[in-house]
Amino acid sequence: MRYIEPHGHMVSRTTDDYAAMAHAGCVAICEPAFWAGFDRSSADGFADYFRQLTEYEPKRAARFHLRHFCWLCLNPKESEDLGLAKEVLSLIPPLLDKPNVLGVGEIGLNKNSRNELMVLENHIQMAADHGQMILVHTPHLEDKLKGTRLILDALKNHSSIDPSRVIVDHVEEHTAPLVLEAGFWAGITLYPESKTTPNRAIDILELYGHERLWLNSACDWGVSDPLAVPRTALELRRRGYDAAFIDRLLYQNPATFLAQNPKFTLE
C-alpha cells in the first residue's frame, strides 16, 4: 500500500518514526508550521524553525526515501502578541520560493480571539498576494463549530482565494459539511485521544463522500500516532473497501490537492 501523510509535525518525532512510516508505505510527508510545545519568545526562534522545516527535515526524511514538504506561518496559538506576529509574518514571503514550501499554513484559530482573527486575515492576505495555497487549523472541541464558521467567513471575504486551493483540516461530523459545501477541501485528523478515531473518520466519509477529502495523523508533541493513516487503511479493509478505493483516498486525493503547487512531485 502507498500513502501520503499530508499533515505531520515531524520536528517533534524521532527518526524511528520516519523509518516506520516508510516501511508502512508512506512516500511523502507534508509538515505545516505549528507550535513548538511552548511559546517562542522572539522572531529569531521562528527564523530557526523555518530553516529547520525548509532545510533540515527534507534531509532527514530523504534518508528513508521520503519526500518532505512544508507550509509556513505563525501558528494561531502564538498570535496574541501582535508585535511578534508582525515580525514573524515578515520572515515568510522570501521563503515561499523554497523548493519544498507548498503554501501558507497551518493558519487558523485556537481560542477564536480578536487578535487571532487579525493574524488569520493577515495570513490570508499574504497567501492572496503571493498566489499561495492555504492549509487551515480549526479549533478543538467546543470552539470548533464557531471557529470553523469564522474561518470560512474570513476566507470567503477574499474574492481572490480559490476554495479548491484551500484545505480546512481537523473537520468532524458537525463541520465537514460546512467546509465541503463551501467548495473547500476537508482534512480528517486521526488521534488516539481526541479529534477522530478511524471508525469515526470512515463514518464521516460515508456520510459526506470522499471527494475533496484527505486523512492525516497530525502527529506532534502530544499523544498522537504517525502510523494513524495506514492503521485506518486496515479498518477500511475490515469494512469492505477495496484496494482501489483505499489508494484513491490515502494517496490520490492528497496528491491531487497538493499537486496544485507544481513543487509537489513524487519523483
N, C-alpha and C positions, 0 to 999 in steps of 0.2 A: 504494500500500500504506500502511496505517496501522499504527502500533505504539506501544506504551508501553515506555519504558525504566524498569523497576521498581527498578533499583539502579544509580545512577551518582553518583560523588562530584564534582559539578560545580564545587565551590570550587577544585578542582585543575586545571580545564580552562579553556581560553581561550573568549572569546566566539565565535570562529570555529567551535568545536565545537557550540555551541548552533545556529548557523546551519546547519551541515552536517546535524545531526540533524533539524532542521525540514524541510530540503529532502528528506531521505530518508523522511519520512512520520511522524516522531515527533509525538505530540500531548501527551504528558505525561512528566515525569521525576520519579522519586522518589529522594530523596537521604538515605540513612541517615547518622547521625553516625559519624565514623570518625577515624582517626589523621591528624595534620597533616603527616606526613612526619618529624616529630620529636616527642619527648615534651614536652608543655606543662608549665610549671613551677608553675602556680598555677590555682586555680579561676577566677580572673579571665580567663585565656585561654580557658577553656571558655565562660564567660558571653558573651564577644565572638563566639566561634564559633557558639553557639546563636542569637545575634542575626543573624549572617550567614545562617544556614540559614532562619530564620523571617521575616526582613525584606528582606535584600538580594538573595539568589538568586532569590526569586519575581519581583522586578522585572527582573532581568537576563534571566530566561527569557521573561518576558512580551513583551519587545521582539521576540521571534520567534514570538509567538502560541503559546507553550508553557506549559502549566500546570506549576508546580513544587510538589512536596510533599516533606516531610521526616519523618525519625524522629529521636528524641533519646535519647542515652545517653552513658555513659562507655565508650569502646571497650575491648576486652579487652587491647590492647597497653599500656594505661596504667593498669591496675587493680592493679598490685602494691603501690602506695602506698595503703594502706587509709585513711589520714587524708585524703589528697586525694580519694579515691573518695567518702568520706562527704560532703565539701564539694560535690563536683560533683553527686552524686545529689540533694542538697537543692535544687539550682537547677532541677531538671527539672519537678516537679509543677505549679508555676504556669504553665509554658509549654505544657502539654499541651492547653490550650484554644485555643492559637493556630490561626488558620484553616487553615494548611497542614500542621499536625502530625498524622501518621497513627497514631503509637504510639511504642513503645519499641524502639529498635534502632540499629545492629546490635549486639546484645549477643552474648555467647558466650564462646569460649575461644581463646587464642592458643597458650600452651605447656602448657595443662592443669594449671596450678599450683593450689595450695590457695587462694591469695588471689584468683585469677581465678574460682574456683568460688564463693567467698564473695560476690564482687561480682555474679556471674551470678545467684545466689539473690536478692540484694537487688533487682536489676532485675526479676526475675520477680515478686517480691512487689509491687513498685511497679506493675507492669502489672496484677496481680490487684486491687490496692486501688483502682485508678482505671479499671478496665474497659477497658484498652488492648490493642490488637493488638500482636504481637511479631514482630520480624524478627531472625533469628539468624545470626551468623557462625560457621562451623565452621573448625577449624584447617586448616593446609596439610599436604600431603604425608603423611609417615609418621605424624603425630599425628592425622590426620583421623578415622580409624575410632574410636580411643579417645575423642577429644574429642566426636565425634558421639554416642557411647553415653552419655557423661557428661552431655551437654546434654539428651538425650532423657529420661534418668532424672530430671534436675532439673525438667524441665517436667512430667513425669508425677506428681511428688511434690506438685504444686499442683493439687488437685482442681478448683479454680475456673477453671483455664486450659482454654479450649476449643481443642482441636487445630486446628480449622478456621480459627481466627483467628491461627495461628502459621505463618510461613514460615521454613523452615530452608534457608539458602542455601549455595551452593558445594558442592552434592552432586556426587558422582562415582559411578562404576559400583558401588562397594562400599558406599556409604552411601545412595544413593537408595532402595533397597528398605526399609531400616530406617525411614527418615523416612515414606515413603508408607504402609507397613503400620501405622504407629502413628497414622495419621489426620491427619498434618500436611501442609502444602503444602511443596513442594520447589522450590528455585531452582537452575538450572544456570548457572554463570558461564562466559563465553566470553573466554578470554585468549589472546593470541598465544604466550606462552611458558610458561604454567602453567595450572592448572585444566583446562578442556576446550576442544578445538577444535570448530568447527561439526560436523564429521563425528562426533566422539565424542559430542557433545550429541544429535545425531539418533539415534545408536545407542542411547543411554540411553533416550530416549523410545520407541524401538521395542521395547526390552526390557521397560519398565515402564509404558508408556502415557503419555498426555499429560494425563490428568486430574490436577488439583491440582498443576500444574507450570508454571513460567514460565522464560523465558530472559532473561538480563541481561548487560550488559557489565562492571559494577562498575568502570567507568573511573575511574582515580585517579592518584596520583603516579607510579606505576611504568609499565612497558611495558604499555599497555592501549589498547583501541580503542573510542571512543564510538559507532562505527558497527557494532560486532560483531553486534548483533541483526539489522539489515537485511541484512548480509552473509550471515548464516546463512539468511535467507529465500531468497536466491539458491541456496544449497546444497540447501535443501528442495525448490525447484522442480526442480533437476537430478535429485533422487532421486525425482521423480514425485508430490510432494504438490501438491494444487491450491490455488487462492487462498483457498477457504473454510477449509481446514484451517490454512493459514498465519495467516489472520486470527484464527481461534479460539485458536491457540497464542500469538501475539505481541500480540494486542490483547484479545480477550475473556477469556482466562484471567487475566492480571493485573488487568483491570478487575473481574472477578468477586470476586477476593480483596480488592482494595483498597476496593471499594465497601461492604465490611462496616463501614467507617467512613463515615458519611454526609457527612463533609467532602470525600471524594474525588468530585469531579464534573468532567466534561469540557466543561461548557457555559461 
